[in-house]
């Protein structure tokens, strides 16, 4: 598929030039026809758009099994009824023999059809996230009812407002509604830009140009006095160009480069699958390396202690016990982070923000880690004032603070210090966790929050970890709408800082 796509891409400039020249010749021929017989010109111009409208429906309907959403199916059904109403508009045009009691039905049908087209183009974006389980037959019923209502108000009840008066031209009703239709089309352009990532660039560009020329067409139809006048002619030219672009965006692209329109969802699925495989690889990397190492140490130290217990002095036994304890702590921390991280990957953890007081969370974590800090004679200092409130998920924030304090203790030598402080920055509270430890090398500092999880090397003679805890911290903080950062130099300690939204209303 790749080689075919590359050849197609190389041929597009030439094809585009040829298409442009043929389009100019077609428009010139239509203009020549209009000079001799405007009715024939009108019929040819309308037939061009009618054929494209029905073609869009046929293409979308017969390709519906390939789509992951109902956007193109909805658009196809909408254009089926646009083509149908444009056909009646053509038959009702002045000079055609199908409606002897002609009352300018054509302009009335025109307004109704353009409403259906513009609203269809706007509403289609709402169907981008609706999957195949939605029954498209319901759309046929809806559009059929609307079409029947339109035709009934025009041909049977005769209550559709007048849109054109002989000798006077367009009525205020028609002009105002043309402007309303233009506004709806502008909204469609806004929605197109908001969903830009969901479309191939060529499809996006052609849809955009189609909407722009549709607006120009509608504006042209606000000026004419004579239905055979120049403004009417210009409006039909713009309509032809508009339908040519929508033809190019859907039918031509779908036939020549189907992977761009039919399989865009497949590309997204492939990317998601790739990311899932990368996540799986990270998971097994942690299991096979970072979890295996502390277990090896735990088994080795405990085995040595068991075999040589009676021959070892008390100090050596204490050293072995200390090593076993540190290995067990490392395993526990890693397993805890691993479980939380796996839950985030599968959507098992939900974010439930509320007003929380940070000071008790920090005090609780200081208490849990006091023994580890005291063992290394590390001072734990908090400058966080009581009743420091933020709006965030308590469990996630607690996990972040625990990880950052634990890391600070781990990489701080004996007699060091870990300090927590806070300050207000706009609508956020910035919390800093600073240590006097070994710091982080410039090489590892660049990789510390990356999605690869592992950064390797030694920091102050101690092997760096998997980095999973910091990845988890970054994810949890960003879910609160905050940010996480670090400032550090090797041998000079580190300062991690997180921002959290300030509390909303009374504390809960």
Secondary structure, DSSP 8 states (H G I E B T S, - for coil): -HHHHHHHHHHHHHHHHHHHHHHHHHHHHHHHHHHH-HHHHHHHHHHHHHHHHHHHHHHHHHTGGG-SSSHHHHHHHHHHHHHHHHHHHHHTSTT-TT-TT--SHHHHHHHHHHHHHHHHHHHGGGGTT--TTS-THHHHHHHHHHHHHHHIIIIIS--S---EETTTEE-HHHHHHHHHHHHHHHHHHHHHHHTGGGS-HHHHHHHHHHHHHHHHHHHHTTT-SSTTSHHHHHHHHHHHHHHHHHHIIIIIHHHH-HHHHTSHHHHHHHHHHHHHHHHHHHHHHIIIIIHHHHHHHHHHHHHHHHHTGGGS-HHHHHHHHHHHHHHHHHHHHHHHHHHHHHHHHTT-S----EEEEHHHHHHHHHHHHHHHHHHTT-EEEE---TT-EEEE-HHHHHHHHHHHHHHHHHTS-TT-EEEEEEEEETTEEEEEEEE-S----HHHHHHTTSTT----SEETTEE---SHHHHHHHHHHHHTT--EEEEE-TTS-EEEEEEEEB--SS--
